[in-house]
Amino acid sequence: MDKDVIIIGGGPSGLSTALHLHRTAPHLTPRILILEKEHYPRFKLCAGGLTVDAETILERLGLDVNEVPHVFADNVRFDFESKGLNIRNTKRHVLRVIRRDEFDHWLAKKAGSRGIEIRQGVTVKDITPTPDEVIVETDQGTYHAQIVVGADGSNGVTRRCVFPNAPVYTARVLEILTPTQPSPNYGEIGGWQGRGRLAFFEFSPVPKNIAGYIWDFPTQVKGEPMRCWGIYDTNILAYGKRPQLKDTLADEMKRVGFDLNEYEIKGHPIRWFSPENKMSVPRVLFVGDAVGADPIFGEGISIALGYGNLAAREISESIQRNEFSFRGFKRRVVRSALGQTLIARWVITYIIYPMKWRWFQILLWRVMKPVVIAVAWIFVLNWGKRMPTP
Ligand SMILES: Cc1cc2nc3c(=O)[nH]c(=O)nc-3n(C[C@H](O)[C@H](O)[C@H](O)COP(=O)(O)OP(=O)(O)OC[C@H]3O[C@@H](n4cnc5c(N)ncnc54)[C@H](O)[C@@H]3O)c2cc1C
């Protein structure tokens, strides 16, 4: 056996699993191996919005995320056709925005400094669980492990090998980086002051069967202030006629003076959580996007970090018992604070997007503000501190 635990993918979910294992079962550290196909710092398409729960989980691992270059959003707006509700926390920022090349590289360095081995530039091609071991075929040879963790993201090979025919719930997402000021092509835009430390979510695409939103976050690239724009569509209204995602984003950017055609546009799917999604087979566990991110927003960094906490506990207990069925893993995830927020977010998704009518969206984002804020506070945020202490 090469290792007890092979983790496929060194993104937030894989690194969190390893860091939590190091915390809960330090004796296993030399028996953990992460296989990552890229070399850090590697590009990952992501807006980089870190919620309070991501910060809580990192803090409890003894990590100081202030070490990663970031900008803060002090206000977050949830708008429908430019009017809606504003969320502000007088004591702290509402969202921390990082770049994923920097954040993931930092997290990988922290794992390395705690003795966790990461082999970079190794692409996993195939996974075969057997009753006695898991065989992992890569472009650089074959590995054998007691346990494999599929942390290889929305398009991961682990899930494709283990559940080739499982239903897939994926969102379409496009992203663009722009300067902070509008395009000179559009001349002076009346009233445009720059959005500064405001993060925007705009739900006007919903009545057009795009079950999601457009975002505009403050960010930085190599210390230079920038904006990160994008559009997210869960695809749950895919049965209806929909405009092109790109055109819908272009219209919104044009409204505030940005010409989408001047910037490079990139897309990547996000697999989102549904209670139907499978989470394990004997000897193989899934974490992060390989199970599913938040369906409402596609928020997945905090979720990935949370899955890592639960997977580590499951792995250390199974090694203690020498029993690798992982039969109860899904039940334990669903009952955890992470599982409860995921189920709540899945229910909310199937309310706020199918109720796509303009009048309902106006009611939701402009009239029902206290209800929306209370639901967000109770069901969407603040689950990180209710996770098991690592
Ligand atoms: C456009 C966009 C914007 C987003 N914005 C946000 C946001 O603002 N906030 C937020 O919380 N979430 C956001 N997300 C979601 C977030 O990026 C993901 O949920 C998160 O990255 C999931 O982490 P993960 O570790 O599960 O997977 P990933 O981050 O995808 O990591 C998987 C890792 O596995 C490696 N890998 C893949 N295949 C193999 C293989 N065969 N062999 C070896 N290694 C492999 C990859 O190189 C990668 O390093 C966004 C996603 C997109 C697409």
The ligand as an ORCA input file, in Angstrom:
! r2SCAN-3c Opt
* xyz 0 1
  C     -16.980     31.464    -12.063
  C     -17.036     30.935    -10.650
  C     -17.141     31.827     -9.587
  C     -17.184     31.344     -8.266
  N     -17.227     32.250     -7.252
  C     -17.236     31.799     -5.971
  C     -17.212     32.721     -4.881
  O     -17.158     33.934     -5.056
  N     -17.240     32.205     -3.617
  C     -17.292     30.865     -3.371
  O     -17.337     30.476     -2.198
  N     -17.288     29.985     -4.385
  C     -17.254     30.401     -5.674
  N     -17.223     29.494     -6.697
  C     -17.234     28.075     -6.387
  C     -15.856     27.587     -5.942
  O     -14.895     27.953     -6.890
  C     -15.857     26.072     -5.770
  O     -16.986     25.680     -5.049
  C     -14.608     25.579     -5.051
  O     -13.472     25.811     -5.838
  C     -14.710     24.083     -4.743
  O     -13.491     23.630     -4.201
  P     -13.009     22.118     -4.482
  O     -11.764     21.948     -3.721
  O     -14.120     21.180     -4.257
  O     -12.717     22.064     -6.061
  P     -11.665     22.882     -6.920
  O     -11.393     24.197     -6.338
  O     -12.185     22.814     -8.320
  O     -10.331     22.027     -6.808
  C     -10.184     20.813     -7.461
  C      -8.702     20.540     -7.622
  O      -8.541     19.240     -8.178
  C      -7.559     19.281     -9.181
  N      -7.868     18.189    -10.113
  C      -8.947     18.086    -10.927
  N      -8.895     16.953    -11.629
  C      -7.758     16.306    -11.230
  C      -7.163     15.075    -11.604
  N      -7.713     14.290    -12.540
  N      -5.996     14.730    -11.013
  C      -5.422     15.518    -10.065
  N      -5.948     16.700     -9.686
  C      -7.112     17.089    -10.257
  C      -7.721     20.669     -9.801
  O      -6.554     21.094    -10.478
  C      -8.022     21.522     -8.574
  O      -6.865     22.023     -7.966
  C     -17.152     29.956     -8.026
  C     -17.037     29.048     -9.085
  C     -16.979     29.532    -10.394
  C     -16.852     28.555    -11.528
*
